Each structure stands twice: as C-alpha cells, then as structure tokens.
C-alpha cells in the first residue's frame, strides 16, 4: 500500500506509535521514527520483531515541544511523503480530577499537547510549501474529542478522564480542518483518526464497563487503529481532506 513512500512518525516510542512503525514497514514504507527517547524506540521495535537494523527505519531524537528543534528538524528533511503525530506530551500532574486541576496545569498541558500539535502541523505545511510534492498528514485525536466523557465507566477505579484531554482532542479535530482549509491544495492532505480506548492493562472493572458501551470488542488493540492511519497516508484516500475518522467499535453511537 505504501511501497516506496517515506513516512515520519512522531512519538514512535509510544504504544500506538511503535505499532504504527511496524505496520508501515509491513506496508512497504520507509520510516523516520522520531521521539524524545530514541533508545526507547529501538527497544519497542526489537520487542515487536522489527529492529532498527531492518534497514528501512531511521531513528531520530525529537522533542515536539521545542520550537527551534522542530523547525530545524523540518528544515533538514527531504523526500518524505507524509507524517503521523502520535505524541502525547503532558506534565506530571496530568490526570488530576476536574475539581482539583489548577489553571496553571490546565494551561500548561494545553500548551504542551495542543501547542506542539499546532507546531507540527505548521511545519508540515511549511515543508509542503517548500517541496511542492504530495504530502499526507494524520493527527491522532480521540472519541472524547467527539462526544462527552462517560464518567460512569471510571467509577470504582483510580482513573478519570482528564479535562485537558477533552479540550485538546476536540480542538485538534478542528485545527485539522483549519489547516486543510488554509493550505487549500489537494496535494496536501491533513486528516484525523479518533480512536476509542486502547488497551494498556487498565483495571478490570473499567475494562468491563467500557466493553458494555461498545458492540462487544471493548478496548482496542493498537493494530485496530493502524489500518485506518495507513489508509489515510495512502493514495486510496486521495480525495479525503480535513476529515475525522472514528475507530471505536460503536462507542460513540
């Protein structure tokens, strides 16, 4: 599907990002795998059976919250066909319950996550303006950027749905539309994928309540999401621009 394409994956050491790198390699692409922790990328790929030595992965260090570093990184890029932003920057107090979130923490987390997403999109658009070659960008939003949280599924667990997350992901969906409308060139496509919850060893009580809100699958595996991302990076989605695709086994119905 993506043979001879070169794709940048930011946040490649994360749960979704690392599995996406593997899926991209399987689809025939070359990958620039970027993260604040290059060592962690190599570890994740080795665990997945796709080590850096495969020859089609370039591992690079990149902090998406560092504007000079991001600008310099994109200025030095050449011949990439698309990018996926899987990053999830946040401060140490992220995840505090709504009544206890300070304004300073709310603002900082919006700046870290939404601000860095803006910067990443801006630099992708600037890269396209410079090279004038087709480019596909995919952002990772969330079902909680589409619908209000269902707080009942968190009862009886130490978990919550962070207020910053809802604000960030809903804004990211609209920012995606903004960038598509601003560039106004069908060769530059920017779209969102909004996954449901992805399994990461959450408490059993939460998993059971979450499953009851779906058609039966419950929490997703990363591989349930990567296919939609590959589709949006490929020529099969050539006429899709500024859109948000929900992948949630019916959670938002």
Number of C-alpha atoms within 10 A of each C-alpha: 15 19 13 11 18 22 26 22 25 26 27 32 26 18 16 19 25 26 22 25 28 21 18 25 20 14 16 15 21 23 25 20 26 25 24 18 17 18 13 15 26 21 16 23 21 13 11 13 11 22 17 17 11 11 10 16 24 14 19 17 17 18 18 28 20 12 15 10 14 18 18 11 15 14 13 9 10 10 11 20 22 24 23 27 23 24 25 17 20 17 12 9 12 17 17 18 14 13 7 8 16 12 9 8 17 20 11 17 22 20 17 18 23 24 18 22 26 17 18 24 22 14 19 21 20 16 20 21 12 10 12 11 13 15 23 25 27 26 25 23 28 26 22 22 20 17 13 10 16 12 10 11 20 18 12 10 12 9 16 17 17 16 18 22 23 20 15 22 23 19 16 23 23 16 21 26 17 14 20 22 14 10 16 12 12 15 16 23 28 32 26 28 22 23 25 25 19 18 13 11 7 12 13 10 13 18 17 13 15 21 17 13 18 17 12 12 15 22 23 18 17 19 14 16 22 21 15 19 22 20 14 27 27 18 13 11 13 16 10 14 24 19 18 22 17 20 19 24 19 14 22 15 9
